[in-house]
Amino acid sequence: MKKHVEFKNHQREIFHFQLRLVVSIGFVLLLLAILLVRLIYLQAVRHNYYQTLAESNRIAIVPIVPNRGLILDRNGVVLARNYSGYTLEINRNKTIDLEATINELSTLVEVTPKDRKRFKKLLAESRDFQTLVIRSRLSDEEVARFAAQQYRFPAVEIKARLFRDYPFGEKTAHLIGYIGRINETDEALLEEGGLAANYRGSDYIGKTGLEQSYESDLHGTTGIEQVEVDAGGRAVRMLSHTAPVSGNTLVLSMDAKLQEIAEQSFGNYRGALVAIDPNNGEVLAFVSKPGYDPNPFIDGIDTQSWDELNNSPDVPLNNRALRGQYPPGSTIKPFMALAGLNFNTRKPEQTISDPGVYYLPGSSRQYRDWKAGGHGSVNMFKAIQMSCDIYFYGLATELGIDNIFDYLSRFGFGKKTGIDLEGESSGLLPSQEWKMKRYQQIWYPGDTVSVGIGQGYSLVTPLQLAFATATLANNGVAFKPHLVKEVQSPRSSENRFIAKEPLYDLNIGPKDLDLVSRAMVAVTQPGGTAVYASLGTPYHIAGKTGTAQVIAMKQGEKYDEKAVDERHRDHAWFIAFAPAEEPRIALAVLAENGGHGGSTAAPIARKVMDYYLLGKIPKPLPDVKEKEGIEHD
Amino acid sequence: MTRRQLWQRFIAHLDRPLLLGIALLLLTSLLVLYSADNASWGQPLRQMLNIVVALTCMWLIANLPLHYLMRTAVPIYVLGMVLLVGVALFGEISHGARRWLNLGVMNLQPSELMKIGVPLMMAWYFEKHEATLTLKNYFIASLLLIMPIALIARQPDLGTSLLILASGFYVLFLAGLSWRVMGVLLVAAIASAPVMWSMLHEYQRHRILMLFDPSQDALGNGYHTIQATIAVGSGGILGKGYLNGTQTHLDFLPERTTDFIFAVYSEEFGLLGSLMLLALYSFVIWRGFVITGNASTYFTRLMAGSITLTFATYAFVNLSMVSGILPVVGVPLPLISYGGTSMLTLLLGFGMLMSIETHKKLVKT
């Protein structure tokens, strides 16, 4: 590079430097302008936005979970309650090795294999940020032992919580139901219903039974505490406090003692019983046997116990009263008789001769009476009293399926009763239209014959039959069955009664009603099919037995109870209301594989009515010996 | 000498307008530190000690005649280089970076020394070759700049190396580096950006990326930027009031007594306060430029200009970082942030400015 020497020119150099200085000043001014614009943007233009961010930074909204409402029976007996207790909970986010933590915990606090299984299931179902319960209901000693060692378990904490408890356990499981942890499905539903805000902080929601159907009443309103928090999430001071409002208390129309007696009266039988006050639709007892203990479901049942319940041949989880569908059998006969009177198909005094077999005109197919040789000459009264099949075969044929469908659906057959429980089955009241739709087949006259004695396609739930019986008992005035009598709010001014308005009046002629009701009383009198049901009662019971076939009999085959496997035996029905003259209770009893309504179902009904009407607590009844022919249906 | 004369002697080399600006900024520092330290006297008192030490050093430098100052250039630079090499070989590792040298009695951060040392050395070099400046001289001056920067960038301390690069560049610029060369350098810088990017550490890249979208990592690298921006923005026009900043007092602001102290200030004093602070800085910078304009020698002009521009750059980089214009580079807010070293470096610089202003009559020929 060639060396270029420049001599100093002072003036020129000063000028150059000053030019550079001016450029520098311009540069600084530019930086200043950038800062000004930015600060004005942040502090003036976008101030509100950042203000909101700063507020949400500092204010934490802490939900205060309300106490869940209690459930009481009609006399104030507690059926679902809350009690405070301690749980041991693991924060899964802070825990690296869950297994090791649990193992270490088990040296201090008992952790059973069941607890572990339950925890695993919970872990699979839960989301990331939740704390999971490893043990609940700690004893005071366990709490003390853990508290002393807590420093070893940074991710484990003891929490005081309110627990739900169902003191009656399996006796009320099918109507009270249970609550359980809120899962993702529940969450989506809450979100959809716009309820997510009120469930902030809530861990539980009603899953079945009344706990589910009255969830909005029982849950209550979540309180809010606004606290100022620092960056570490520690509350610095409270800004505002809105107290939670406890859930409403449900007062049931059910009578816990009656329920208990009904439950016990089943003995070893599976089945269902629904008892209703016909004057207002209040459900007095609601039994599905066997029940199950709802308490383990609250914090998630372990897989083993769940499998046991779910795979049991007794299907304890099935709510038979609400969802069990059975052929009504002969219990349909009083309603069929009313249909015949309504359409003037049969006069009450009109008699038919019962040779024990019925033939459709022009057919050789035999429709047999349950009693070999028949009942001889039979009118409507006798037909109900003795449960004469031949009479009702003929009546059904003469009525025709369309009239049967029309009339029976007035009593609620084939329809949901609308009781305050979810998941009700609607049974099945067959019609021509239904058969075409279901089987693409026309209706045959033989189908009608079976419907006449409550067999064939017909299916009812115990609840439906109890509702129909109650409507009959109340002279055709129907009330919607309901388990909850009153919803009591913490503010007593907001208490509300479940409506007592009748649904409708079937306007049945008083003479028709009188005939059927007298015939039903005769059922429980000597000569009837359930004579033992009312032996020695000071009141009259109007009843009707029924048998629901479990397996179909071939033509000409004779049903022999002793030869049939126990679980294939017929189901026994009994419907009744009492006192017959001024009914206060109407019920339907189903004893699965009970055989005969008169001998197995009727005694259960009798005990329930004795307690309800007389306050009589049943002694273990002497074994009722069957008398062939009279007890048989 | 009378007491009055003594006083006159004492303040003879202090530039009053500059001193006024500095004093106001230092008072602001104590005020904000009290709030940032959650209304405690701990950090404000220690800062006061830093200020006293630094002001004393400033007074000493201000009284140092310029030819003595020039003589310190080479020793300081050489010492700085030796220490930087020492750091690279034996330095203490803290927070993943090797920046400190443990001298037994104290920890020394040699890169701080070079903030003064580099421009001083370059200005001295230009002064020496003033009469016969060629492109070669600019090249050698650039080498004087690049050697320490390379060592500092390796530590790694990107922020400091960039700031020293800026202060050195200002010397080159004021010394008359031709526009064409600067243009070429700019093009070269842009062209080498991808290479530079690949040489950056992961965390440095993150900081730059965070700038474009801090919400991507709101609890990680973006946290500082987001919380600082929220603090500034929520301050509004008038601010939340002294000691009432929620971001500050509820611990949401990180490093609020050091790098992010401006967020504390503007949260509590709002846009109005921010403008006043900018005005104070502008006043100090303006005074620096006046001194530069008045400076009588080549060396003093370069030195004064570089000190003034570097001070402006520090303030701008910190304020932009806190308000989310620039990535988080770890530059304190000059004269306000808590910290002894930066206070000392800055006031040493201002001491030189005062010396340049008050000794010029003696030098002028």
Interface residues (C-beta under 8 A of the other chain):
Chain A: M1 K3 H4 V5 E6 F7 K8 E13 H16 F17 Q18 R20 L21 S24 I25 F27 V28 L31 L32 I34 L35 L36 R38 L39 I40 L42 Q43 A44 R46 H47 Y49 Y50 Q51 L53 A54 E55 N57 R58 E228 V229 D230 A231 G232 V236
Chain B: E130 A131 T132 L133 T134 L135 K136 Y170 F173 L174 G176 Q227 T229 I230 A231 V232 G233 S234 G235 G236 I237 T246 Q247 L250 D251 F252 S266 G270 L271 S274 L275 L278 S282 I285 F289 T292 G293 Y298 R301 G305 T308 L309 A312 T313 F316 L319 S320 S323 G324 I325
